Amino acid sequence: MASGLLNKDNASSKLAILDLGIGCGDQSLELARLIHESAWNEYKYVGLTLNETQFRLAAQQPFAKFQKPTSPSRSIQVFRADAARPDEWSLDIKAAIGTLRDNKHEDCERWVLGLDSLYHFYPSRIPILTFAARELDASFMAFDLTLNRNASLLNRLWVKIISIAMKCPIGTFMTEAEYRTQLVEAGYDEREIRMQDVTGHVFSGLVNHINRQEAILKPYGISLAKYKVAGKLFGWLGRSQALKATIVVALRKSKTS
């Protein structure tokens, strides 16, 4: 996914990102490092996380050493906020995000990024998608989970049970067609929406990783019981294909068309 942000193949010289659900800020730091080494002249970033502990850790990340020399001071900022509810953001957060759209009609490429977080958004993805398309005028990129339209009734029931166990909103897992409809209703051009199924590279890889860690730690008497439960879930998802790991990209509407 990062390659979509780092491959500078247009006339834009500035990059701005609103990152939703950044956890402890590891992905924020890695993005800053990669973009620092890229051809972008200026980089602005705002990251949001809801968890207080994760926010404190994210705020301690050494972002300053990867700040572009041509970028304004404090061009990389993180905040504690519910990314799913733009209407509840504080004035400080709104001001920081406002700097991302300072060059609204100039040479700035803007993205809203959601990595493995949007299916937790309550009450739905709609408020942030609408904000991204209509208020921030940004392209959208996410790693998300979508419901396989060919999933059996039994597997759909299991998916609902899984969503409840994960404390996700009812109906958060939708088909690609339903996802596209939400993006279009939010303000994106249907012709500029791309979805890529990467299931084969995700669930099996997670299962293998958990199994490797268990084999390494078992001689030391360290149990990975809770991760083994997750491993069984990932294994079922990989076999059943009830949920698909999906990369979603929706490009902002051209102002010249």
PyRosetta script that sets phi, psi and omega in degrees:
from pyrosetta import init, pose_from_sequence

init()
pose = pose_from_sequence("MASGLLNKDNASSKLAILDLGIGCGDQSLELARLIHESAWNEYKYVGLTLNETQFRLAAQQPFAKFQKPTSPSRSIQVFRADAARPDEWSLDIKAAIGTLRDNKHEDCERWVLGLDSLYHFYPSRIPILTFAARELDASFMAFDLTLNRNASLLNRLWVKIISIAMKCPIGTFMTEAEYRTQLVEAGYDEREIRMQDVTGHVFSGLVNHINRQEAILKPYGISLAKYKVAGKLFGWLGRSQALKATIVVALRKSKTS")
pose.set_psi(1, -36.9)
pose.set_omega(1, -178.2)
pose.set_phi(2, -59.5)
pose.set_psi(2, -30.9)
pose.set_omega(2, -178.6)
pose.set_phi(3, -61.6)
pose.set_psi(3, -29.4)
pose.set_omega(3, 178.3)
pose.set_phi(4, -67.3)
pose.set_psi(4, -24.8)
pose.set_omega(4, 178.5)
pose.set_phi(5, -92.6)
pose.set_psi(5, -29.7)
pose.set_omega(5, -173.2)
pose.set_phi(6, -88.6)
pose.set_psi(6, -23.9)
pose.set_omega(6, -179.6)
pose.set_phi(7, -77.0)
pose.set_psi(7, 95.0)
pose.set_omega(7, -177.1)
pose.set_phi(8, -86.1)
pose.set_psi(8, 92.9)
pose.set_omega(8, -176.8)
pose.set_phi(9, -117.6)
pose.set_psi(9, 24.2)
pose.set_omega(9, 178.3)
pose.set_phi(10, -132.1)
pose.set_psi(10, -173.8)
pose.set_omega(10, -175.5)
pose.set_phi(11, -82.7)
pose.set_psi(11, -7.1)
pose.set_omega(11, -178.5)
pose.set_phi(12, -66.0)
pose.set_psi(12, 140.5)
pose.set_omega(12, 177.9)
pose.set_phi(13, -111.8)
pose.set_psi(13, -9.2)
pose.set_omega(13, -176.0)
pose.set_phi(14, -122.9)
pose.set_psi(14, 142.5)
pose.set_omega(14, -179.7)
pose.set_phi(15, -124.8)
pose.set_psi(15, 133.1)
pose.set_omega(15, 178.4)
pose.set_phi(16, -130.9)
pose.set_psi(16, 133.7)
pose.set_omega(16, -176.9)
pose.set_phi(17, -131.4)
pose.set_psi(17, 132.4)
pose.set_omega(17, 166.1)
pose.set_phi(18, -106.8)
pose.set_psi(18, 116.1)
pose.set_omega(18, -173.0)
pose.set_phi(19, -107.6)
pose.set_psi(19, 123.9)
pose.set_omega(19, -172.7)
pose.set_phi(20, -103.7)
pose.set_psi(20, 117.0)
pose.set_omega(20, 178.6)
pose.set_phi(21, 79.1)
pose.set_psi(21, 68.4)
pose.set_omega(21, -171.5)
pose.set_phi(22, -91.6)
pose.set_psi(22, -1.5)
pose.set_omega(22, -179.6)
pose.set_phi(23, 60.7)
pose.set_psi(23, -128.8)
pose.set_omega(23, -178.2)
pose.set_phi(24, -87.8)
pose.set_psi(24, 5.2)
pose.set_omega(24, 176.3)
pose.set_phi(25, 88.7)
pose.set_psi(25, 6.5)
pose.set_omega(25, 179.7)
pose.set_phi(26, -62.2)
pose.set_psi(26, -42.9)
pose.set_omega(26, -180.0)
pose.set_phi(27, -68.3)
pose.set_psi(27, -32.7)
pose.set_omega(27, 178.1)
pose.set_phi(28, -63.5)
pose.set_psi(28, -43.7)
pose.set_omega(28, -179.6)
pose.set_phi(29, -67.2)
pose.set_psi(29, -41.2)
pose.set_omega(29, -180.0)
pose.set_phi(30, -65.8)
pose.set_psi(30, -40.1)
pose.set_omega(30, 176.0)
pose.set_phi(31, -60.7)
pose.set_psi(31, -44.9)
pose.set_omega(31, -179.9)
pose.set_phi(32, -60.1)
pose.set_psi(32, -41.0)
pose.set_omega(32, 180.0)
pose.set_phi(33, -64.5)
pose.set_psi(33, -47.0)
pose.set_omega(33, -178.1)
pose.set_phi(34, -64.5)
pose.set_psi(34, -41.2)
pose.set_omega(34, -177.8)
pose.set_phi(35, -72.9)
pose.set_psi(35, -31.2)
pose.set_omega(35, 176.2)
pose.set_phi(36, -60.1)
pose.set_psi(36, -31.7)
pose.set_omega(36, -179.0)
pose.set_phi(37, -91.2)
pose.set_psi(37, -0.1)
pose.set_omega(37, -175.7)
pose.set_phi(38, -94.9)
pose.set_psi(38, -173.3)
pose.set_omega(38, -175.7)
pose.set_phi(39, -90.0)
pose.set_psi(39, -0.6)
pose.set_omega(39, 179.3)
pose.set_phi(40, -65.2)
pose.set_psi(40, 138.2)
pose.set_omega(40, 179.9)
pose.set_phi(41, -83.7)
pose.set_psi(41, -32.2)
pose.set_omega(41, -177.1)
pose.set_phi(42, -140.4)
pose.set_psi(42, 143.1)
pose.set_omega(42, -176.3)
pose.set_phi(43, -139.1)
pose.set_psi(43, 125.3)
pose.set_omega(43, 173.8)
pose.set_phi(44, -121.5)
pose.set_psi(44, 139.9)
pose.set_omega(44, -174.3)
pose.set_phi(45, -145.0)
pose.set_psi(45, 134.3)
pose.set_omega(45, 171.0)
pose.set_phi(46, -128.4)
pose.set_psi(46, 124.2)
pose.set_omega(46, 178.9)
pose.set_phi(47, -115.7)
pose.set_psi(47, 140.6)
pose.set_omega(47, -178.6)
pose.set_phi(48, -122.2)
pose.set_psi(48, 137.9)
pose.set_omega(48, 172.6)
pose.set_phi(49, -142.3)
pose.set_psi(49, 143.5)
pose.set_omega(49, -176.2)
pose.set_phi(50, -87.2)
pose.set_psi(50, -28.5)
pose.set_omega(50, -174.7)
pose.set_phi(51, -77.9)
pose.set_psi(51, 128.0)
pose.set_omega(51, -176.6)
pose.set_phi(52, -63.0)
pose.set_psi(52, -45.3)
pose.set_omega(52, -179.6)
pose.set_phi(53, -63.6)
pose.set_psi(53, -43.9)
pose.set_omega(53, 178.6)
pose.set_phi(54, -63.5)
pose.set_psi(54, -37.6)
pose.set_omega(54, 178.4)
pose.set_phi(55, -62.1)
pose.set_psi(55, -43.7)
pose.set_omega(55, -179.9)
pose.set_phi(56, -60.9)
pose.set_psi(56, -40.3)
pose.set_omega(56, 178.1)
pose.set_phi(57, -67.9)
pose.set_psi(57, -41.8)
pose.set_omega(57, 179.8)
pose.set_phi(58, -63.1)
pose.set_psi(58, -38.2)
pose.set_omega(58, -178.2)
pose.set_phi(59, -66.9)
pose.set_psi(59, -18.2)
pose.set_omega(59, -179.5)
pose.set_phi(60, -93.1)
pose.set_psi(60, -1.4)
pose.set_omega(60, -179.8)
pose.set_phi(61, -66.6)
pose.set_psi(61, 142.8)
pose.set_omega(61, -176.8)
pose.set_phi(62, -80.2)
pose.set_psi(62, 63.6)
pose.set_omega(62, -177.3)
pose.set_phi(63, -64.4)
pose.set_psi(63, -32.3)
pose.set_omega(63, -171.8)
pose.set_phi(64, -57.5)
pose.set_psi(64, -33.4)
pose.set_omega(64, -176.0)
pose.set_phi(65, -72.1)
pose.set_psi(65, -12.7)
pose.set_omega(65, 178.4)
pose.set_phi(66, -110.7)
pose.set_psi(66, 12.5)
pose.set_omega(66, 179.8)
pose.set_phi(67, -73.5)
pose.set_psi(67, 134.6)
pose.set_omega(67, 178.3)
pose.set_phi(68, -63.8)
pose.set_psi(68, 135.2)
pose.set_omega(68, -179.5)
pose.set_phi(69, -58.0)
pose.set_psi(69, -30.4)
pose.set_omega(69, -177.8)
pose.set_phi(70, -89.6)
pose.set_psi(70, -1.7)
pose.set_omega(70, -180.0)
pose.set_phi(71, -83.6)
pose.set_psi(71, 153.1)
pose.set_omega(71, 176.3)
pose.set_phi(72, -66.3)
pose.set_psi(72, 162.9)
pose.set_omega(72, 179.3)
pose.set_phi(73, -62.2)
pose.set_psi(73, 148.5)
pose.set_omega(73, -178.8)
pose.set_phi(74, 52.1)
pose.set_psi(74, 46.9)
pose.set_omega(74, -179.9)
pose.set_phi(75, -79.0)
pose.set_psi(75, -12.2)
pose.set_omega(75, 175.9)
pose.set_phi(76, -116.4)
pose.set_psi(76, 113.6)
pose.set_omega(76, -175.5)
pose.set_phi(77, -132.0)
pose.set_psi(77, 146.0)
pose.set_omega(77, 175.6)
pose.set_phi(78, -127.3)
pose.set_psi(78, 147.2)
pose.set_omega(78, -177.6)
pose.set_phi(79, -139.4)
pose.set_psi(79, 157.3)
pose.set_omega(79, 171.2)
pose.set_phi(80, -94.5)
pose.set_psi(80, 118.7)
pose.set_omega(80, -178.5)
pose.set_phi(81, -166.4)
pose.set_psi(81, 159.3)
pose.set_omega(81, 174.0)
pose.set_phi(82, -83.6)
pose.set_psi(82, 103.9)
pose.set_omega(82, -176.2)
pose.set_phi(83, -64.1)
pose.set_psi(83, -19.2)
pose.set_omega(83, -177.7)
pose.set_phi(84, -78.9)
pose.set_psi(84, -12.2)
pose.set_omega(84, -173.1)
pose.set_phi(85, -126.6)
pose.set_psi(85, 78.6)
pose.set_omega(85, -179.2)
pose.set_phi(86, -57.1)
pose.set_psi(86, -30.9)
pose.set_omega(86, -178.3)
pose.set_phi(87, -69.1)
pose.set_psi(87, -13.7)
pose.set_omega(87, -178.7)
pose.set_phi(88, -104.0)
pose.set_psi(88, 3.2)
pose.set_omega(88, -179.6)
pose.set_phi(89, -68.0)
pose.set_psi(89, 145.6)
pose.set_omega(89, 179.6)
pose.set_phi(90, -70.8)
pose.set_psi(90, 167.1)
pose.set_omega(90, 179.7)
pose.set_phi(91, -62.8)
pose.set_psi(91, -36.5)
pose.set_omega(91, 178.7)
pose.set_phi(92, -61.8)
pose.set_psi(92, -43.3)
pose.set_omega(92, -179.5)
pose.set_phi(93, -67.7)
pose.set_psi(93, -43.6)
pose.set_omega(93, 179.0)
pose.set_phi(94, -61.6)
pose.set_psi(94, -37.3)
pose.set_omega(94, 178.8)
pose.set_phi(95, -66.7)
pose.set_psi(95, -42.0)
pose.set_omega(95, 179.3)
pose.set_phi(96, -63.7)
pose.set_psi(96, -44.2)
pose.set_omega(96, 179.2)
pose.set_phi(97, -67.4)
pose.set_psi(97, -31.3)
pose.set_omega(97, 177.1)
pose.set_phi(98, -60.4)
pose.set_psi(98, -30.4)
pose.set_omega(98, 178.9)
pose.set_phi(99, -68.1)
pose.set_psi(99, -22.0)
pose.set_omega(99, 179.0)
pose.set_phi(100, -69.5)
pose.set_psi(100, -23.4)
pose.set_omega(100, -177.3)
pose.set_phi(101, -110.9)
pose.set_psi(101, 16.6)
pose.set_omega(101, 178.1)
pose.set_phi(102, -57.6)
pose.set_psi(102, -33.7)
pose.set_omega(102, -179.6)
pose.set_phi(103, -102.1)
pose.set_psi(103, 46.9)
pose.set_omega(103, -169.7)
pose.set_phi(104, -54.2)
pose.set_psi(104, -37.4)
pose.set_omega(104, -177.5)
pose.set_phi(105, -116.7)
pose.set_psi(105, 20.8)
pose.set_omega(105, -179.5)
pose.set_phi(106, -113.3)
pose.set_psi(106, -156.8)
pose.set_omega(106, -171.7)
pose.set_phi(107, -85.8)
pose.set_psi(107, 59.0)
pose.set_omega(107, 179.2)
pose.set_phi(108, -126.5)
pose.set_psi(108, 129.0)
pose.set_omega(108, 175.9)
pose.set_phi(109, -99.7)
pose.set_psi(109, 123.6)
pose.set_omega(109, -176.2)
pose.set_phi(110, -114.5)
pose.set_psi(110, 140.5)
pose.set_omega(110, 177.9)
pose.set_phi(111, -134.9)
pose.set_psi(111, 143.3)
pose.set_omega(111, 164.3)
pose.set_phi(112, -105.5)
pose.set_psi(112, 127.7)
pose.set_omega(112, -171.7)
pose.set_phi(113, -119.5)
pose.set_psi(113, 131.1)
pose.set_omega(113, 176.9)
pose.set_phi(114, -134.6)
pose.set_psi(114, 104.1)
pose.set_omega(114, -176.8)
pose.set_phi(115, -102.7)
pose.set_psi(115, 106.1)
pose.set_omega(115, 174.4)
pose.set_phi(116, 56.8)
pose.set_psi(116, 42.4)
pose.set_omega(116, -177.8)
pose.set_phi(117, -136.6)
pose.set_psi(117, -27.1)
pose.set_omega(117, -167.8)
pose.set_phi(118, -67.0)
pose.set_psi(118, -26.9)
pose.set_omega(118, -179.4)
pose.set_phi(119, -71.0)
pose.set_psi(119, -8.6)
pose.set_omega(119, 174.3)
pose.set_phi(120, -89.9)
pose.set_psi(120, -10.5)
pose.set_omega(120, -171.0)
pose.set_phi(121, -67.6)
pose.set_psi(121, 127.2)
pose.set_omega(121, -179.7)
pose.set_phi(122, -115.7)
pose.set_psi(122, 135.2)
pose.set_omega(122, 5.3)
pose.set_phi(123, -81.4)
pose.set_psi(123, -17.6)
pose.set_omega(123, -180.0)
pose.set_phi(124, -167.4)
pose.set_psi(124, -179.0)
pose.set_omega(124, 176.1)
pose.set_phi(125, -79.2)
pose.set_psi(125, -15.8)
pose.set_omega(125, -169.3)
pose.set_phi(126, -55.9)
pose.set_psi(126, -48.2)
pose.set_omega(126, -178.1)
pose.set_phi(127, -58.0)
pose.set_psi(127, -43.3)
pose.set_omega(127, -177.3)
pose.set_phi(128, -75.1)
pose.set_psi(128, -33.7)
pose.set_omega(128, 176.5)
pose.set_phi(129, -64.2)
pose.set_psi(129, -42.0)
pose.set_omega(129, 179.0)
pose.set_phi(130, -65.2)
pose.set_psi(130, -42.3)
pose.set_omega(130, 177.6)
pose.set_phi(131, -61.5)
pose.set_psi(131, -44.1)
pose.set_omega(131, -178.4)
pose.set_phi(132, -60.9)
pose.set_psi(132, -45.2)
pose.set_omega(132, -175.3)
pose.set_phi(133, -77.8)
pose.set_psi(133, -44.1)
pose.set_omega(133, -169.8)
pose.set_phi(134, -97.2)
pose.set_psi(134, -36.4)
pose.set_omega(134, -177.1)
pose.set_phi(135, -91.7)
pose.set_psi(135, -48.2)
pose.set_omega(135, -177.3)
pose.set_phi(136, -87.8)
pose.set_psi(136, -17.4)
pose.set_omega(136, -178.3)
pose.set_phi(137, 53.2)
pose.set_psi(137, 52.1)
pose.set_omega(137, -174.2)
pose.set_phi(138, -119.1)
pose.set_psi(138, 152.2)
pose.set_omega(138, 168.2)
pose.set_phi(139, -72.6)
pose.set_psi(139, 161.6)
pose.set_omega(139, -173.7)
pose.set_phi(140, -127.6)
pose.set_psi(140, 135.7)
pose.set_omega(140, 176.8)
pose.set_phi(141, -140.4)
pose.set_psi(141, 134.5)
pose.set_omega(141, -178.7)
pose.set_phi(142, -147.8)
pose.set_psi(142, 151.1)
pose.set_omega(142, 161.7)
pose.set_phi(143, -102.7)
pose.set_psi(143, 118.2)
pose.set_omega(143, -173.0)
pose.set_phi(144, -140.2)
pose.set_psi(144, 172.5)
pose.set_omega(144, 176.4)
pose.set_phi(145, -111.4)
pose.set_psi(145, 129.1)
pose.set_omega(145, 178.7)
pose.set_phi(146, -119.7)
pose.set_psi(146, 152.5)
pose.set_omega(146, -179.9)
pose.set_phi(147, -80.6)
pose.set_psi(147, 130.9)
pose.set_omega(147, 176.1)
pose.set_phi(148, -68.7)
pose.set_psi(148, 121.4)
pose.set_omega(148, -177.0)
pose.set_phi(149, -63.9)
pose.set_psi(149, -18.3)
pose.set_omega(149, 178.8)
pose.set_phi(150, -96.5)
pose.set_psi(150, 8.0)
pose.set_omega(150, -179.8)
pose.set_phi(151, -63.2)
pose.set_psi(151, 139.8)
pose.set_omega(151, 179.2)
pose.set_phi(152, -69.2)
pose.set_psi(152, 164.1)
pose.set_omega(152, 178.3)
pose.set_phi(153, -59.7)
pose.set_psi(153, -39.1)
pose.set_omega(153, 179.2)
pose.set_phi(154, -64.3)
pose.set_psi(154, -44.4)
pose.set_omega(154, 179.4)
pose.set_phi(155, -67.3)
pose.set_psi(155, -33.6)
pose.set_omega(155, 175.8)
pose.set_phi(156, -64.6)
pose.set_psi(156, -36.7)
pose.set_omega(156, 176.6)
pose.set_phi(157, -64.4)
pose.set_psi(157, -43.9)
pose.set_omega(157, 177.8)
pose.set_phi(158, -61.5)
pose.set_psi(158, -37.5)
pose.set_omega(158, 178.4)
pose.set_phi(159, -63.2)
pose.set_psi(159, -40.3)
pose.set_omega(159, 177.3)
pose.set_phi(160, -63.5)
pose.set_psi(160, -41.2)
pose.set_omega(160, 178.3)
pose.set_phi(161, -63.5)
pose.set_psi(161, -41.7)
pose.set_omega(161, 178.3)
pose.set_phi(162, -62.4)
pose.set_psi(162, -41.7)
pose.set_omega(162, -179.4)
pose.set_phi(163, -63.7)
pose.set_psi(163, -37.2)
pose.set_omega(163, 177.1)
pose.set_phi(164, -66.6)
pose.set_psi(164, -43.9)
pose.set_omega(164, 179.7)
pose.set_phi(165, -62.8)
pose.set_psi(165, -33.5)
pose.set_omega(165, 179.7)
pose.set_phi(166, -84.9)
pose.set_psi(166, 0.3)
pose.set_omega(166, -179.3)
pose.set_phi(167, 60.4)
pose.set_psi(167, 39.3)
pose.set_omega(167, 176.5)
pose.set_phi(168, -95.1)
pose.set_psi(168, 155.2)
pose.set_omega(168, 175.9)
pose.set_phi(169, -60.8)
pose.set_psi(169, 145.5)
pose.set_omega(169, 175.4)
pose.set_phi(170, -61.9)
pose.set_psi(170, 131.9)
pose.set_omega(170, -179.8)
pose.set_phi(171, 85.8)
pose.set_psi(171, 8.1)
pose.set_omega(171, -178.7)
pose.set_phi(172, -66.3)
pose.set_psi(172, -29.0)
pose.set_omega(172, 179.1)
pose.set_phi(173, -92.3)
pose.set_psi(173, 108.4)
pose.set_omega(173, -176.9)
pose.set_phi(174, -119.6)
pose.set_psi(174, 163.3)
pose.set_omega(174, 178.6)
pose.set_phi(175, -72.0)
pose.set_psi(175, 165.8)
pose.set_omega(175, 177.9)
pose.set_phi(176, -60.0)
pose.set_psi(176, -38.3)
pose.set_omega(176, -179.9)
pose.set_phi(177, -63.5)
pose.set_psi(177, -42.6)
pose.set_omega(177, 178.5)
pose.set_phi(178, -66.5)
pose.set_psi(178, -37.4)
pose.set_omega(178, 178.4)
pose.set_phi(179, -63.4)
pose.set_psi(179, -45.0)
pose.set_omega(179, 178.3)
pose.set_phi(180, -58.8)
pose.set_psi(180, -41.9)
pose.set_omega(180, 179.8)
pose.set_phi(181, -60.4)
pose.set_psi(181, -42.8)
pose.set_omega(181, 178.0)
pose.set_phi(182, -62.1)
pose.set_psi(182, -41.4)
pose.set_omega(182, 179.7)
pose.set_phi(183, -64.3)
pose.set_psi(183, -41.9)
pose.set_omega(183, 179.1)
pose.set_phi(184, -65.6)
pose.set_psi(184, -44.1)
pose.set_omega(184, 179.2)
pose.set_phi(185, -64.6)
pose.set_psi(185, -28.7)
pose.set_omega(185, 178.3)
pose.set_phi(186, -72.9)
pose.set_psi(186, -23.9)
pose.set_omega(186, 177.9)
pose.set_phi(187, 130.2)
pose.set_psi(187, 6.7)
pose.set_omega(187, 179.4)
pose.set_phi(188, -91.0)
pose.set_psi(188, 152.6)
pose.set_omega(188, 178.7)
pose.set_phi(189, -80.1)
pose.set_psi(189, 124.3)
pose.set_omega(189, -178.0)
pose.set_phi(190, -57.0)
pose.set_psi(190, -31.2)
pose.set_omega(190, -179.0)
pose.set_phi(191, -71.3)
pose.set_psi(191, -15.6)
pose.set_omega(191, -177.1)
pose.set_phi(192, -108.5)
pose.set_psi(192, 20.8)
pose.set_omega(192, 178.7)
pose.set_phi(193, -105.0)
pose.set_psi(193, 130.0)
pose.set_omega(193, 178.1)
pose.set_phi(194, -127.2)
pose.set_psi(194, 138.5)
pose.set_omega(194, 175.8)
pose.set_phi(195, -131.8)
pose.set_psi(195, 133.0)
pose.set_omega(195, -178.7)
pose.set_phi(196, -126.4)
pose.set_psi(196, 125.3)
pose.set_omega(196, 178.5)
pose.set_phi(197, -80.0)
pose.set_psi(197, 117.9)
pose.set_omega(197, 179.4)
pose.set_phi(198, -119.4)
pose.set_psi(198, 23.5)
pose.set_omega(198, -176.8)
pose.set_phi(199, -53.5)
pose.set_psi(199, -42.5)
pose.set_omega(199, -176.7)
pose.set_phi(200, -62.1)
pose.set_psi(200, -18.4)
pose.set_omega(200, -179.0)
pose.set_phi(201, -100.7)
pose.set_psi(201, -2.2)
pose.set_omega(201, -170.0)
pose.set_phi(202, -111.0)
pose.set_psi(202, -69.6)
pose.set_omega(202, -170.6)
pose.set_phi(203, -63.3)
pose.set_psi(203, -44.4)
pose.set_omega(203, 179.6)
pose.set_phi(204, -64.2)
pose.set_psi(204, -36.2)
pose.set_omega(204, 177.8)
pose.set_phi(205, -64.8)
pose.set_psi(205, -38.6)
pose.set_omega(205, 178.1)
pose.set_phi(206, -66.3)
pose.set_psi(206, -41.8)
pose.set_omega(206, 178.5)
pose.set_phi(207, -61.6)
pose.set_psi(207, -45.6)
pose.set_omega(207, -179.8)
pose.set_phi(208, -62.9)
pose.set_psi(208, -38.4)
pose.set_omega(208, 179.3)
pose.set_phi(209, -64.4)
pose.set_psi(209, -45.7)
pose.set_omega(209, 179.3)
pose.set_phi(210, -62.2)
pose.set_psi(210, -42.6)
pose.set_omega(210, 179.6)
pose.set_phi(211, -63.4)
pose.set_psi(211, -39.2)
pose.set_omega(211, 178.8)
pose.set_phi(212, -65.7)
pose.set_psi(212, -42.7)
pose.set_omega(212, 179.8)
pose.set_phi(213, -65.0)
pose.set_psi(213, -38.0)
pose.set_omega(213, 178.6)
pose.set_phi(214, -63.6)
pose.set_psi(214, -42.5)
pose.set_omega(214, 179.8)
pose.set_phi(215, -64.1)
pose.set_psi(215, -36.0)
pose.set_omega(215, -179.9)
pose.set_phi(216, -70.3)
pose.set_psi(216, -40.8)
pose.set_omega(216, -172.5)
pose.set_phi(217, -89.3)
pose.set_psi(217, -20.4)
pose.set_omega(217, -176.4)
pose.set_phi(218, -56.1)
pose.set_psi(218, -43.0)
pose.set_omega(218, 179.4)
pose.set_phi(219, -60.5)
pose.set_psi(219, -20.2)
pose.set_omega(219, -179.4)
pose.set_phi(220, -95.6)
pose.set_psi(220, 4.9)
pose.set_omega(220, 178.6)
pose.set_phi(221, 74.6)
pose.set_psi(221, 18.6)
pose.set_omega(221, -179.8)
pose.set_phi(222, -93.5)
pose.set_psi(222, 124.9)
pose.set_omega(222, -176.6)
pose.set_phi(223, -94.7)
pose.set_psi(223, 141.3)
pose.set_omega(223, 174.2)
pose.set_phi(224, -116.0)
pose.set_psi(224, 42.9)
pose.set_omega(224, -172.7)
pose.set_phi(225, -55.7)
pose.set_psi(225, -48.4)
pose.set_omega(225, -176.6)
pose.set_phi(226, -68.3)
pose.set_psi(226, -30.3)
pose.set_omega(226, 178.1)
pose.set_phi(227, -75.7)
pose.set_psi(227, -27.5)
pose.set_omega(227, 176.5)
pose.set_phi(228, -66.1)
pose.set_psi(228, -36.1)
pose.set_omega(228, 175.5)
pose.set_phi(229, -62.4)
pose.set_psi(229, -45.1)
pose.set_omega(229, 177.4)
pose.set_phi(230, -61.9)
pose.set_psi(230, -37.8)
pose.set_omega(230, 178.7)
pose.set_phi(231, -61.9)
pose.set_psi(231, -40.0)
pose.set_omega(231, 177.6)
pose.set_phi(232, -64.4)
pose.set_psi(232, -39.6)
pose.set_omega(232, 178.0)
pose.set_phi(233, -63.8)
pose.set_psi(233, -47.4)
pose.set_omega(233, 179.3)
pose.set_phi(234, -61.7)
pose.set_psi(234, -37.7)
pose.set_omega(234, 178.1)
pose.set_phi(235, -62.3)
pose.set_psi(235, -43.8)
pose.set_omega(235, 178.7)
pose.set_phi(236, -64.1)
pose.set_psi(236, -42.8)
pose.set_omega(236, 179.5)
pose.set_phi(237, -61.6)
pose.set_psi(237, -39.3)
pose.set_omega(237, 178.9)
pose.set_phi(238, -66.1)
pose.set_psi(238, -38.6)
pose.set_omega(238, -178.5)
pose.set_phi(239, -77.1)
pose.set_psi(239, -43.9)
pose.set_omega(239, -173.6)
pose.set_phi(240, -78.2)
pose.set_psi(240, -29.4)
pose.set_omega(240, -175.8)
pose.set_phi(241, 60.6)
pose.set_psi(241, 23.0)
pose.set_omega(241, 179.4)
pose.set_phi(242, -65.1)
pose.set_psi(242, -39.1)
pose.set_omega(242, 173.8)
pose.set_phi(243, -113.6)
pose.set_psi(243, 142.6)
pose.set_omega(243, 179.5)
pose.set_phi(244, -113.5)
pose.set_psi(244, 131.8)
pose.set_omega(244, 171.6)
pose.set_phi(245, -74.7)
pose.set_psi(245, 122.6)
pose.set_omega(245, -168.8)
pose.set_phi(246, -133.4)
pose.set_psi(246, 133.8)
pose.set_omega(246, 170.3)
pose.set_phi(247, -94.5)
pose.set_psi(247, 125.4)
pose.set_omega(247, -176.5)
pose.set_phi(248, -115.0)
pose.set_psi(248, 130.0)
pose.set_omega(248, 177.0)
pose.set_phi(249, -132.5)
pose.set_psi(249, 128.7)
pose.set_omega(249, 175.0)
pose.set_phi(250, -131.8)
pose.set_psi(250, 116.5)
pose.set_omega(250, -177.6)
pose.set_phi(251, -83.1)
pose.set_psi(251, 144.0)
pose.set_omega(251, 178.4)
pose.set_phi(252, -61.7)
pose.set_psi(252, 152.6)
pose.set_omega(252, -180.0)
pose.set_phi(253, -70.6)
pose.set_psi(253, 137.5)
pose.set_omega(253, 178.8)
pose.set_phi(254, -69.5)
pose.set_psi(254, 137.5)
pose.set_omega(254, 179.4)
pose.set_phi(255, -84.4)
pose.set_psi(255, -6.8)
pose.set_omega(255, -178.1)
pose.set_phi(256, -101.9)
pose.set_psi(256, -6.1)
pose.set_omega(256, -177.6)
pose.set_phi(257, -83.6)
pose.dump_pdb("model.pdb")
